[in-house]
């Protein structure tokens, strides 16, 4: 099995960038891979320290990698910026994360459990019901990404996203599971958006 002293991941919606270091000052690898291939990559290397930004689906992937035996650290994005050495792109960002995670005294963000993240959703549906349909969908996508539930882009894919959320047996069993409120919120938001367009066209 391949061995790294540490690896870093720049998370994306479809593609991830992995930067791995075999030894201090030694050879490194930089690899772009589809989201669906990342789990396979980390299953094929020895357990190592993995760094990611504390954003997007970071907490979900942290939980997944810890379950594989890796040690995972999440870093606030502001603490990574000083280590970006040249023009910003995925490979440069992943290298910066790899450098930042090695610094003594670096501050890390505790990994949230699925239950902790679900609790944070409890007060969100009410706020989003007054938003536009695209804003509601973006909020829903962001929340469910933290549980590894992803679909292709497009507002027309929201029904697929909701179906996945409702059928996922791994989602925390909280009272009044908040994601069950999203179908009605989506309908309200869509209705308001359509009514707004009709009003503007009639003006």
Buried (B, 14 or more C-beta within 10 A) or exposed (E): EEEBBBBBBBBBEEBBBBBBBBEEEEEBEBBBBEBEBBEEBBEEBEBBBBBBBBBBBBBBBBBBBBEEEBEBBBBBEEBBEEBBEEEEEBBBBBBBBBBBBBEEEBEBBEBBEBEEBBBEBBEBBEEBBEBBBEEBBBBBBEBBBBBBBBBEEEEEEBEEBBEBBEEEEEBBEBEEBBBEBBBEBBEBBBEBBEEEEEEEEEE
